[in-house]
Amino acid sequence: MRQKIILRPLVKIKSHILEIMKQEVEHTFNRPVEIQPLALSLKYAYEPKRKQYLAPQLLATLRNVRMEPVDRHLGIVDVDLYAPGLNFIFGEADIKSGVAIISLYRLRQECYGLPQDEGLFRDRVIKEVVHELGHTYHLSHCGDIKCVMHFSNSLADTDMKSDSFCSRCHQKLKEIRTDATATRNGSSVARPESLS
C-alpha cells in the first residue's frame, strides 16, 4: 500500500488553509494526503503560568491515534506551543514515530500587532508544514539558510528560507523514500533510520 500523509487538525482550522496544506504536501512529498480532524480538548497540555501548550504532550496524543505504521501524521493547532527549554516553537516532530505538530499561532502577523498578511501567512504555513514533515522522513536541520530544513529560531529565519529542499536534502529524501519502499516490498536494503 502506498504511504500516505494524514493532516490532523486538533482544533477548528479554516478549510481553505487545510486545502492549501494538502495540495502543497501532495506536491512536495508525492504522497496521497488525507485530512482527518481529531476533535479534542487541549486543556491537558495547557500550562497556565506560561499561557502556552506543551507540544510533547500533544505529540503523545498523536502517536496514540496513528493508524498504520507507514503513515506520517501532522497535527495542526492554532495555539501557542512550547517545548521544555524553549520560549516557543513553531512545530515539533517525533522522527521515530513519524508524527509531527505545527502551530499556526505565531505564523500570523497579527500575533505581533502587525496588519494581517494572508500571503505571508500562507508562505509561512507551507514552510513549517514541509519542515516538520521533512523531519518525519528522517531529515535533520540543514545548514543551507535557503533550505526548508534550515532551523527557524525566529520568523525572520522562516521568511528567509524557501519552501523547498536544497539539492542535498532532496536527494536524501529521495533515498529514504526509495529505501522505505524497498524495505516494505521485502528487499534487503538499509532501513531509513540508517540514512540519518
C-alpha positions in Angstrom: 0.0 0.0 0.0 1.3 3.5 -0.9 2.4 5.5 2.1 0.1 8.4 2.9 0.3 11.6 5.0 -2.5 12.5 7.4 -3.2 16.1 8.3 -4.9 16.1 11.7 -6.4 19.4 12.8 -6.8 19.1 16.6 -8.8 22.3 16.7 -11.0 24.1 14.1 -8.8 25.3 11.3 -10.2 27.1 8.3 -10.9 24.8 5.4 -9.0 26.9 2.8 -5.8 26.7 4.9 -6.1 22.9 5.2 -6.7 22.7 1.4 -3.5 24.7 0.8 -1.6 22.4 3.1 -3.0 19.3 1.4 -2.0 20.5 -2.1 1.5 21.6 -1.1 2.2 18.3 0.8 0.9 16.2 -2.1 3.1 18.1 -4.5 6.3 18.2 -2.2 6.2 14.6 -0.9 4.4 12.9 -3.9 2.2 11.0 -1.5 -1.6 10.9 -1.1 -2.8 13.3 1.7 -5.9 13.0 3.8 -7.4 15.5 6.2 -8.7 13.7 9.3 -9.8 16.1 12.0 -9.3 14.9 15.6 -11.6 17.0 17.8 -10.3 17.1 21.4 -9.8 19.4 24.2 -6.2 20.7 24.5 -6.6 21.6 28.2 -4.5 18.8 29.4 -1.4 20.3 27.6 -2.0 23.9 28.8 0.5 25.5 31.2 -1.3 28.4 32.9 1.8 30.1 34.1 3.2 30.3 30.5 -0.2 30.6 28.8 1.1 28.1 26.3 0.6 24.5 25.4 3.2 21.8 25.8 3.9 20.3 22.4 5.3 16.9 23.6 2.0 16.1 25.3 0.1 16.8 22.0 2.6 14.7 20.1 2.0 11.8 22.6 -1.7 12.0 21.7 -1.0 11.9 18.0 1.2 8.9 18.5 -1.7 7.1 20.2 -4.1 7.7 17.3 -1.8 6.6 14.4 -3.4 4.1 12.2 -0.8 2.4 10.1 3.0 2.3 10.8 3.9 3.7 7.4 1.7 6.8 7.6 3.0 10.2 8.5 0.8 12.3 10.8 0.9 16.1 11.1 -1.2 17.6 13.9 -2.3 21.2 13.4 -3.2 23.6 16.1 -3.8 27.4 16.4 -2.4 27.8 19.9 0.9 29.0 21.3 3.2 25.9 21.6 6.4 25.4 23.6 8.8 22.7 24.4 11.0 22.3 27.6 13.9 24.7 27.5 12.4 26.9 24.7 10.3 30.0 24.9 8.1 28.9 22.0 8.2 26.6 19.0 6.5 26.7 15.5 6.4 22.9 15.5 8.0 19.7 16.6 8.4 16.2 15.2 8.9 12.8 16.6 11.2 11.3 14.0 10.9 7.7 15.3 7.1 7.6 15.2 6.5 9.7 12.0 4.4 12.2 13.9 4.7 15.9 14.0 2.8 19.0 15.0 2.7 22.6 13.9 1.1 25.7 15.3 -0.3 28.5 13.1 -0.4 30.9 16.1 3.0 32.6 15.7 2.9 32.5 11.9 0.4 35.3 11.8 1.4 38.9 11.6 -1.4 39.8 13.9 0.3 37.9 16.7 2.9 40.7 16.7 0.5 43.6 16.5 1.0 43.9 12.7 -1.6 44.1 10.0 -2.9 40.8 8.6 -1.0 39.5 5.6 -2.7 36.4 4.2 0.1 35.7 1.6 2.9 35.9 4.1 0.9 33.7 6.5 0.3 31.1 3.8 4.0 31.0 2.8 5.0 30.5 6.5 2.4 27.7 7.0 3.7 25.9 3.9 7.4 26.2 5.1 6.6 24.9 8.6 4.4 22.0 7.3 7.1 20.9 4.9 9.8 21.3 7.5 8.2 19.2 10.2 7.1 16.5 7.8 10.7 16.5 6.5 11.8 15.5 10.0 9.3 12.6 9.9 11.3 11.4 6.9 14.5 11.5 9.0 15.8 14.7 7.6 17.7 16.8 10.1 18.3 20.5 10.2 20.2 21.8 7.2 23.0 24.4 7.2 21.7 26.0 4.0 19.7 29.1 5.1 17.5 28.8 2.0 16.6 25.1 2.5 13.2 24.5 4.1 15.0 22.2 6.6 17.0 25.1 8.0 16.2 25.7 11.7 13.9 28.6 12.3 14.8 30.3 15.6 12.6 33.3 14.6 10.1 34.3 11.9 12.9 36.1 10.2 14.6 32.7 9.6 11.3 31.2 8.4 10.8 34.2 6.0 14.4 33.9 4.6 14.2 30.2 3.7 12.3 28.8 0.8 9.6 26.2 0.9 11.8 23.7 -1.0 14.5 21.3 -0.1 18.1 22.1 -1.1 19.6 19.6 -3.5 21.3 17.6 -0.7 18.1 17.3 1.4 16.1 16.5 -1.7 18.5 13.7 -2.6 18.4 12.3 0.9 14.6 12.4 1.0 14.6 10.5 -2.4 16.9 7.9 -1.0 14.9 7.4 2.2 11.6 7.0 0.3 13.2 4.6 -2.1 14.7 2.5 0.7 11.5 2.6 2.7 9.6 1.3 -0.4 12.1 -1.5 -1.0 12.0 -2.5 2.7 8.2 -2.8 2.6 8.5 -4.9 -0.6 10.9 -7.3 1.1 14.2 -6.2 -0.4 17.3 -6.2 1.8 18.1 -2.5 1.7 19.3 -0.3 4.5 16.4 1.0 6.7 15.6 4.7 6.5 17.0 5.2 10.1 20.5 4.3 8.9 20.5 7.2 6.4 20.1 9.9 9.1 
